[in-house]
Amino acid sequence: MTTPHVVVVMGVAGTGKTTIGPLLASRFGVPYAEADDFHPESNIAKMSAGTPLTDEDRRPWLDAIGAWAHERAGLGGVVSCSALKRDYRDRLRAAAPDIVFVHLTGERALIEDRMAHRQGHFMPTALLDSQFATLQPLQADETGVAVDVTGTPDEITDRAVSALDGLAR
């Protein structure tokens, strides 16, 4: 299975973007990019200290992701990106209009539990409330699907592939 689209795997911290993104990319036979790699060091330092990023902090990060998506237009790719606000997604779509979103969704308790058990990540669970407060779900005019994050990574990926397949029809 391949896709000419760039798929943005979005959602609050702890939903599994970094796990599901590479699995989707593998299924589609396209490159994967980790949005965290696009952050400047100043953003990582803020988040590591438990300070939420401002919209101004996020602009260069979103622009870098948008540039990557633009370069992959027509070739396909998967990138993880929280993309919590409509404005953020609009900024990404301005750079790459054919982006398709996969919004990973789940109950707060499940996501908090997963965050508490992951290792080597700079995002503390203390920022989860701000993530949920910021989240603006996909709107009808945004191309994308919502995928529940219960189950194994393979089950979640299967649901995402099925949802994207349904969207393509």
N, C-alpha and C positions, 0 to 999 in steps of 0.2 A: 504494500500500500504506500502510495506517495501523495504528497500534497504540494501544489505550487504556491500555497499560501504561507504566510508567516503566522504561526500560532503563538499567541501570548498566553502563557499559563499564569493566571492571576489569582489573587486572594490574599487574605490576611496571613501574617506570619504563622507558621506551623501547620498550614494546610497541606503541605507536601509538594510545593512547586518545584523544589530542587530534586525531588524524587521522581515525580510524575513527568516533568519536562523531558529529561533524558530518555525515559521509557517511550514517550510519544515520539520523540525525534527518531529513536531507533525503529519504531513501528513504521514511520513514514519514510525512513531512509534519508533524512535531512540532518543538517547540523543543529546542535543545541548550543545556546549561549545562556550563561548564568547571569542574571541581572545584577547580582551582588558584585560581580567583577567590573561592572560599569561605574560603581560608586567611587567618588574620590575619597581619599583617606580621611578627609575632614568629616564626611558623612558617617563613615564606619566608626570613627572616634565618638561622634555624638551618640549614635545608637548604642554603642558598647557601654557608654556612661548612663544609659537609660533615658536619654533625651530624644524625644520625637523630632524627626526632621520637619523643617518648614517647607512650604511650597517652593520658596526660593532655593532651598538646598536641593530640592528634587529636580529642578529644571535642567541643569546640565546632565544629570543622570538620565532623565527621560529622553533628552535630545540624543545622547549617545546610543541608547537602546533604539530609538527611532531611526538613527542613521544606519545601525546594523540591519534593522528590518527593511529599510529602503534598499540597501545593497542586496538583500536576499529576495526582493520582490520578483515573482515569477519563477524563482528557484526553489522556494520553500525553506522553512527553518522553524525552530521552536525556541522561544526565549521565555524564561521565567521573569515575571515582573509583578509586584503587588498590584499596581494599577488601580488603587483603591477608589480614586475619585474620577468622576466623569471627565473633568478637565485634564487629568493625566492621560486618560485613554484618548481624548480628542487630540492631545499633543502628539501621541504616538501615531494616531491615524492621519494626522497632517503630514507626517514624514512618510508613512507607508499606508495609503488608503485601503489596501486590501487585507489588512490585519484581521485575524479572527481570534476572538477571545475564548479561552476555556477558564471559567470562573470556578475554582475549587471552593466548595462550601461545606460547612459542617457545624455541629454544635460546639459552643465555646468550651465546654468541659473536655470534650475529646481533643480539641486543638491544644488547649492548655496542657493536658496530659502529655501529648506528643512533644510539645516544646520543652517540657520539664525533663524529658528523657533523651533529648538529642544532645550531642556533644560537639564542641568545636564551632558553635555558631555564635555570632556577636549579638543577636537580638534576644534580649532578656524577656521573660514572660511578663514582666511588669509593663511592657509596652503593648500587650495584647488588647487591653481596654481601649487605648487610643486608636489601635488599628480598627477595631470594630466600630468605634465612634466615627471614624473617618470613612469607612466603607460605604460606597454608593453602588448598589448592585447594577448590573447591566440593564440598560433601557432597551425598549423594543426596536429602536433605530440603530442599535449597536450589534454588529454581527458577532454572535457568540452563543455559548451554551453554558449552563450551570451544571456542575457535576459534583455529586455528594462524595465526601472523602471517607465514608465508612468502608471498612474492608481492607484487603491487602492492596499493595501498590499495583499488582497486576489486575485486580478487579476494578480499581479506580481507573486505570489506563484503558481497560476494555470499555468501561462506561463512556469515557471521553471519546474514544475512537468511534463508538456507536453513535454518540450524540453528534459528533462532527460529520459523520457519514449522513445522518438524517438531515443535518443542516445543508449539506451539499445538494441534497435532492430537492 
